[in-house]
Amino acid sequence: MGKPSEKDVPAPSVQAGNRWSLQTPDSEPRLIVEGEKAFLNYQAVGHIKRHEDTVLRDRIKESTFGEVDRPFAAGFCGRIDIFPNRLSFASGLVADVDERMLSRLKTAMEDFGVQNVTEEGTQSATNIPGDLQVVIGDYQIEPVVIEGVDIPHSDRTTLKFGGGALPIKGIVANWKEGGSILAAGGVYPNGPFRQSRQVEMSDAIQLGISIDLDISPPEREQQALDYIRSVSL
């Protein structure tokens, strides 16, 4: 996003419910792009806000003894208005906004800590105008370390287990609504995180540990799609 703008562009409406927590309460309109079209100078100004799935974050934090505490799923939405207000301008700029939102999605995923971010084409979904652009990558989860463990008949006081790559997917779409352009997307886990480890307790004893973060990727994607569908002026 560009510099702050004095143009009056309200944030879009979204039905976030109890799952999605607003992370950008102080968001403001910002310049998206400016140029010349049909001998008129124009500006595209957007107002974008971001939410996090704090229900998922809190559940994983609790189930990993507080050791894994980070965002796992996020949604974002934006309203983009064209100045001067021309319906034809909005129609002509959808493709440009599409490219910029894809670039923003990739940058946001990298800022999110996602590695190996690559474009993965498009996908369609019911009740969402146009195609969703898809980006994938993976997030490295650090091993869980539990200190102060009291295990009978063992001098071990620390347990270390887990760690590895979690597949991440990002989707974004934009469409024209009235004289504005709406954009919305989501970032969420795209695969399970399950592991089985053997922790050596002594020369003769090994402790088997199974790890399952219960990510439920199809459910995560459905929640992201529902978020996108709920966005309106």
BADREN-225035 format. One line per field, with one value per residue: y, z, x of N, C-alpha, C in turn; residue number from 1. Coordinates in steps of 0.001 Angstrom, whole numbers, plus 500000, padded with zeros to 6 digits. Example, Ala and Ser with C-alpha at 12.3 -4.5 7.8 and 13.67 -1.06 7.14 Angstrom:
BEGIN
n.py = [494310	497750]
n.pz = [507800	507080]
n.px = [513190	512850]
ca.py = [495500	498940]
ca.pz = [507800	507140]
ca.px = [512300	513670]
c.py = [496700	500030]
c.pz = [507800	507870]
c.px = [513200	512900]
resi = [1	2]
end
This chain:
BEGIN
n.py = [498815	502317	505738	507493	508707	511559	511196	510268	507203	504626	501714	498359	496419	493530	490317	489256	487743	485771	484442	485757	488200	491668	493148	495537	498173	500860	501412	503180	505146	504598	505388	503519	503326	505628	507556	508227	508349	508321	511038	512069	512649	510265	508703	505747	504786	502956	501200	499079	496328	493979	490725	488226	484713	484092	482164	479690	480115	480385	477867	476124	477147	476529	473734	473108	473644	476353	476896	477175	479909	481851	483586	481584	481641	484111	486833	489259	492348	494801	498021	499801	502895	505025	508091	510889	509935	507463	505071	503561	503713	502149	499631	499289	499142	496851	494620	495656	496141	493527	492393	493889	493185	490491	490655	491945	489970	487957	489301	489763	487144	486410	488241	487169	485071	482955	480703	480003	481034	480801	481331	479738	479540	479714	479390	478525	479452	478966	481605	483647	486365	486134	484672	483127	484035	482070	481324	479568	478166	477458	477140	477219	475468	475806	473491	472128	472822	471603	472483	471491	468977	466283	463135	459936	457805	458754	460959	462977	466232	467823	467964	467682	468104	467722	470320	471404	471630	473414	473341	476200	478196	480824	482927	485199	487530	489923	492222	494156	496395	498313	501567	500984	498947	495834	493861	490784	488285	485374	483702	480587	477369	474663	471996	469029	468831	466504	464317	461669	460858	459435	459727	459537	458175	456761	454460	452160	452751	454274	457027	457307	459864	461438	463876	466086	468757	469147	470569	470587	471250	471504	472656	475044	476316	476609	478401	480651	481176	481731	484058	485773	485809	487261	489899	493242	496437]
n.pz = [500000	499441	500274	502986	502385	501884	500930	501331	502060	503142	505218	504076	504751	506823	507891	510553	512849	515873	515605	514060	514759	514798	513632	512823	513941	513577	510883	507744	504842	501907	499211	496290	493505	490913	487957	484431	482440	479635	479196	481715	484963	487532	490729	492608	495590	498534	501322	503695	505858	508408	509764	512343	512951	515948	517551	516602	516982	519814	520629	519644	520987	523639	523511	523077	525368	525621	524109	521324	519879	517767	514834	512834	510900	508787	507694	505181	503932	501557	500380	497416	495963	493138	492041	489910	490453	488415	486810	484677	485030	487318	486310	484383	485926	487430	486704	487122	489873	490663	490109	491862	494347	494427	494572	497025	498663	498498	499650	502195	503127	503272	505202	507240	507929	506238	504099	500904	499037	496434	493341	492483	490467	489772	491401	491576	493359	494784	494793	494910	493205	490163	489745	492273	493153	493813	496210	497527	500238	502938	506487	509053	511948	515167	517340	520211	523508	526699	529903	533174	533673	535499	535670	536757	537916	536166	535112	533402	532702	530770	527902	524424	521416	518239	515720	512388	508959	508066	505678	503916	502617	500486	499428	497180	495976	493799	492961	491083	492548	492512	492173	493135	493938	495392	497481	498784	500940	502213	504483	505412	507082	504969	505112	507196	510486	511754	513818	514951	517559	519122	522287	524028	527159	528832	528647	528184	527915	525959	525220	523625	521642	520301	517988	517052	515637	514912	512614	510445	507466	505271	506666	507538	505065	504211	506124	505466	502887	503500	504937	502885	501253	502845	502645	501895	500580]
n.px = [500843	500310	501086	499367	496035	493924	491436	488015	487391	485588	486123	485484	482496	482322	481349	482550	482162	482624	484983	486931	489239	489705	492655	493624	492720	493206	493279	493515	492556	494533	496777	496486	497034	497916	497281	496789	493903	491895	492409	492150	493347	493690	493074	493393	492159	492480	491015	491968	491480	492461	491994	492364	492256	491633	490558	491488	494226	494397	493538	495534	497735	497058	496991	499616	500968	501419	503650	503598	502648	501252	499955	497799	495864	494492	492428	491663	490368	489314	488277	488178	488174	487662	488961	488632	485181	484271	482417	483346	486069	486515	485828	487817	490086	490110	491699	494270	494206	493853	496373	497956	496866	497487	500267	500428	499357	501327	503488	502430	502215	504901	505741	504307	505782	505926	507589	509200	507305	505041	503276	500194	498336	494803	491580	488105	485113	481904	479507	481355	482514	484285	487608	489628	492853	495716	498181	500943	502909	505188	505310	507663	507508	508663	510390	508701	509493	509593	510178	511349	510229	508958	509786	509259	511880	513774	516366	515842	514751	513738	511704	511701	510101	508368	508202	508872	507633	504715	502229	501039	498407	497312	494662	493011	490639	489090	486507	484113	481868	479116	480305	482766	485679	485931	487999	489181	490561	492345	494589	495824	496325	497231	497454	497791	499325	501082	502913	505038	507111	510019	511223	514157	514438	516078	518855	517466	514785	512298	510201	507161	505786	503004	501988	499492	498120	495543	494538	492690	492432	490410	488257	489408	489821	487173	486216	487743	486749	484072	484460	485390	483098	481385	482058	481256	480085]
ca.py = [500000	503540	506733	507808	509591	512343	510839	509600	505847	503800	500298	497524	495688	492090	489612	488541	486819	485671	483769	486674	489370	492770	493438	496861	499123	502218	501460	504423	505087	504765	505423	502245	503613	506844	507593	509011	507527	509134	512435	512474	512102	509551	508017	504634	504854	501786	501099	497643	495902	492588	489979	486976	483649	483947	480919	478660	480416	480092	476421	475514	477579	475754	472313	472943	474149	477745	477018	477605	481041	482692	483497	480469	481970	485534	487300	490691	492856	496197	498753	500707	503866	505743	509543	511186	508745	507059	503637	502928	503617	500982	498432	499170	498974	495595	493782	496255	495866	492088	492180	494495	492418	489265	491031	492228	488692	487289	490035	489526	485790	486429	488927	486235	484043	481852	480570	479350	481527	480690	481407	478410	479638	480220	478440	479166	479075	479436	482874	484611	486847	485990	483601	483375	483787	481159	481348	478558	478213	476654	477823	476358	475474	475461	472398	472457	472452	471667	472428	471145	467757	465330	461791	458950	456907	459346	462243	463940	467295	468582	467229	468452	467331	468525	471075	470978	472548	473387	473956	477384	478616	482145	483174	486575	487857	491259	492354	495486	496503	499714	502295	500631	497613	495140	492805	490019	487069	484686	482890	479542	476106	473904	470588	468673	468786	465317	463684	460704	460901	458642	460494	458606	458475	456118	453523	451059	453197	455374	457521	457645	461071	461728	465293	466390	470078	469127	471760	470461	472189	471852	473572	476342	476946	477004	479613	481757	481467	482388	485425	486523	485977	488196	491266	494091	497870]
ca.pz = [500000	499330	501332	503438	501507	502533	500343	502267	501617	504327	505148	503707	505810	506815	509013	511117	513892	517061	515286	513460	515592	514029	513979	512305	514325	513168	509433	507101	503378	501350	497755	495646	492221	490251	486564	483515	481603	478869	479401	483081	486023	488498	491863	493230	497023	499195	502785	503931	507253	508547	510922	512657	513576	517284	518141	516226	517648	521246	520824	519428	522094	524833	523339	523045	526653	525464	523387	519944	519993	516585	513950	511890	509816	508756	506591	504930	502958	501224	499446	496600	495220	492092	492008	490047	490473	487101	486807	483672	485601	488194	485465	483710	486869	488168	486407	487782	491299	490795	490155	493075	495504	494428	495091	498455	499335	498598	500638	503509	503544	503666	506491	508145	508243	505283	503210	499609	498532	494977	492777	492180	489543	490282	491689	491663	494512	494623	495398	494928	491831	489605	490241	493381	492903	494846	496533	498543	500863	504156	507697	509918	513356	516031	518273	521526	524598	528010	530972	534513	533653	536569	535190	537725	537537	535080	535453	532356	533148	529590	526746	523188	520358	517221	514769	511003	508030	507925	504403	504041	501364	500472	498314	497117	494831	493817	492038	491036	493186	492377	491594	493892	493788	496658	497467	500034	500853	503455	504600	506354	506889	503811	505336	508616	511159	512612	513966	516030	517938	520251	523149	524836	528584	529386	527673	527949	527819	525067	525384	522351	521686	519064	517893	516038	515931	514521	511776	509612	506342	504563	507500	507503	503772	504186	506931	504682	501810	504111	505244	501625	500805	503714	502434	501086	500779]
ca.px = [500000	501064	501017	498012	495275	492879	490147	487114	487058	485333	486498	484341	481811	482585	480739	483694	481740	483473	486246	487902	489516	490284	494045	494000	491672	493575	493496	493106	492672	495874	496853	496807	497669	497450	497703	495957	493033	490940	492795	491839	494181	492864	493693	492673	492448	491917	490972	492092	491593	492908	491512	493063	491470	492209	490055	492456	495506	494311	493425	496846	498590	496711	497309	501080	501482	501813	504917	503334	501723	501425	498786	497755	494938	494154	491595	491789	489401	489555	487422	488979	487370	488380	488725	487203	484334	483773	482162	484198	487406	486542	485831	489099	491193	490001	492869	495429	494045	494075	497822	498497	496433	498281	501580	500262	499161	502626	504278	501839	502571	506307	505783	503651	506761	505811	508739	508970	506022	504938	501927	499666	497212	493529	490514	486798	484297	480537	479105	482452	482678	485622	488471	490546	494267	496201	499608	501244	504226	505208	505760	508460	507118	509788	510108	508155	510407	508942	511173	510880	509423	509283	509485	509774	512976	514557	516968	515480	513841	513314	511201	511711	509470	507695	508999	508724	506981	503262	501833	500189	497776	496707	493742	492526	489787	488504	485375	483501	480559	478769	481428	483963	486248	486124	489015	489176	491370	492660	495808	495443	497043	496760	497756	497835	500620	501086	504223	505269	508520	510493	512122	514949	514397	517271	519410	516531	513391	511954	508835	506537	504958	502274	501626	498487	497560	494130	494392	491483	492571	489163	487480	490085	489541	485768	486081	488297	485800	482912	484907	485399	481708	480661	482547	480375	480308]
c.py = [501233	504460	506962	508820	510330	512034	510044	508258	504988	502377	499483	496886	494201	491470	488696	487520	486813	485077	484754	487929	490440	493102	494836	497895	500545	502321	502751	504285	505354	504698	504052	502482	504943	506868	508470	508054	508436	510619	512957	511840	511427	509001	506872	504585	503693	501876	499608	497366	494402	491987	488732	485988	483357	482697	479781	478878	480015	478588	475727	475911	476737	474303	472050	473570	475578	477967	477490	478668	482010	482631	482283	480756	483442	485816	488790	491105	494339	496750	499766	501593	504635	507217	510120	509931	508483	505546	502924	502780	502365	499696	498210	498878	497668	494726	494319	495987	494391	491789	492718	493712	491088	489536	491292	490925	487978	487971	489775	488138	485720	487131	488043	485146	482853	481872	479890	479742	481501	480797	480022	478489	480196	479059	479212	478665	479669	480731	483826	485067	486673	484846	484069	483096	483031	481265	480308	478765	477297	477472	476826	476534	475005	474302	472925	471944	472653	471462	471985	469922	466809	463939	460787	458070	457446	460666	463301	464948	468136	467621	468160	467584	468274	469268	470522	471981	472321	474050	475096	477765	480014	482295	484627	486754	489312	491356	493770	495432	497974	500445	501991	499259	497039	494046	492097	488749	486466	483923	481864	478271	475270	472409	470302	468807	467650	464730	462646	460683	459940	459478	459523	459051	457907	455191	452441	451503	454373	455729	457918	458838	461284	463173	465466	467711	470195	470373	471748	471438	472492	472825	474965	477059	477418	478275	480828	482152	482165	483834	486283	486809	487041	489652	492026	495552	498314]
c.pz = [500000	500520	501763	502512	502311	501959	501360	501689	502858	504132	504744	504933	505689	508059	509634	512172	515069	516761	514848	514305	514764	514544	513552	512655	513864	511669	508853	505592	502923	499828	497224	494359	491708	488841	485737	482621	480941	479151	480789	484044	487066	489626	492303	494690	497719	500703	503116	505428	507308	509847	511135	513288	514945	517992	517854	516944	519120	521500	520672	520542	523338	524703	523250	524279	526534	524644	521946	519995	518852	515765	513024	510716	509929	507564	506408	503860	502735	500275	498725	495793	494250	492124	490756	489873	489088	487112	485832	484185	486469	487382	484844	484634	487657	487952	487104	489287	491585	490959	491449	494331	495583	494996	496590	499240	499536	499648	502050	504026	503989	505011	507604	508602	507314	504336	501908	499000	497008	494550	492308	491293	490207	490643	491769	492900	494326	495393	495652	493490	491352	490234	491434	492917	494098	494974	497628	499096	502073	505308	508590	511377	514197	516958	519601	522591	525923	529079	532286	534565	534755	536130	536165	537122	536355	535546	534394	532905	531995	528507	525538	522079	519369	516347	513368	510199	507999	506602	504635	502660	501526	499255	498359	495859	494928	492733	492129	491692	493237	491661	492270	493469	495191	496483	498814	499850	502218	503351	505691	506096	505789	503948	506817	509180	512168	512640	515076	516309	519093	521023	524079	526293	529314	528316	527294	527661	526853	525249	524018	522499	520317	519095	516763	516419	515526	513692	510971	508438	505587	505352	507495	506186	503699	504990	506194	503555	502354	504473	503986	501161	501606	503480	501509	501342	502128]
c.px = [500877	500868	499568	497347	494213	491503	489321	486675	486830	485834	485279	483707	482137	481958	481795	483285	482702	484844	487319	488036	490225	491678	494478	492930	491951	493845	492938	493246	494105	495824	497269	497584	497125	497999	496782	495179	492012	491139	492417	492837	493282	493732	492789	493109	491742	491962	490904	492181	491869	492382	492377	492087	492086	491698	491033	493782	495471	494240	494778	497813	498327	497157	498810	501729	502007	503064	504730	502247	501986	500150	498894	496826	494554	493250	491800	490786	489652	488505	488291	488047	488256	487987	489369	486358	483752	483609	483080	485625	487516	486602	487195	490257	491134	491234	494118	495380	494300	495566	498419	498091	497176	499671	501509	500091	500491	503505	503765	502193	504028	506481	505210	504614	506728	507007	508318	507621	506015	503480	501486	498425	495968	492608	489205	486068	482912	480311	480263	482678	484123	486389	489295	491965	494849	497716	499841	502654	504224	505778	506487	508026	508303	509411	509558	509117	509681	510004	510520	509992	509901	508841	510085	510868	513782	515138	516676	514477	513317	512831	511199	511125	508793	508680	508825	507926	505475	502891	500839	499654	497194	495817	493289	491693	489385	487451	484799	482130	480178	479887	482744	484485	486427	487170	488980	489988	491612	493966	495539	496257	496397	497046	497818	499241	500551	502488	504180	506763	508800	511515	512834	514961	515616	517811	518409	515103	513276	510483	508280	505609	504321	501794	500624	497831	496095	493781	493093	491516	491276	488289	488094	489786	488093	485543	486631	487345	484557	483242	484848	483976	480968	481045	481596	480710	479751]
resi = [1	2	3	4	5	6	7	8	9	10	11	12	13	14	15	16	17	18	19	20	21	22	23	24	25	26	27	28	29	30	31	32	33	34	35	36	37	38	39	40	41	42	43	44	45	46	47	48	49	50	51	52	53	54	55	56	57	58	59	60	61	62	63	64	65	66	67	68	69	70	71	72	73	74	75	76	77	78	79	80	81	82	83	84	85	86	87	88	89	90	91	92	93	94	95	96	97	98	99	100	101	102	103	104	105	106	107	108	109	110	111	112	113	114	115	116	117	118	119	120	121	122	123	124	125	126	127	128	129	130	131	132	133	134	135	136	137	138	139	140	141	142	143	144	145	146	147	148	149	150	151	152	153	154	155	156	157	158	159	160	161	162	163	164	165	166	167	168	169	170	171	172	173	174	175	176	177	178	179	180	181	182	183	184	185	186	187	188	189	190	191	192	193	194	195	196	197	198	199	200	201	202	203	204	205	206	207	208	209	210	211	212	213	214	215	216	217	218	219	220	221	222	223	224	225	226	227	228	229	230	231	232	233]
end
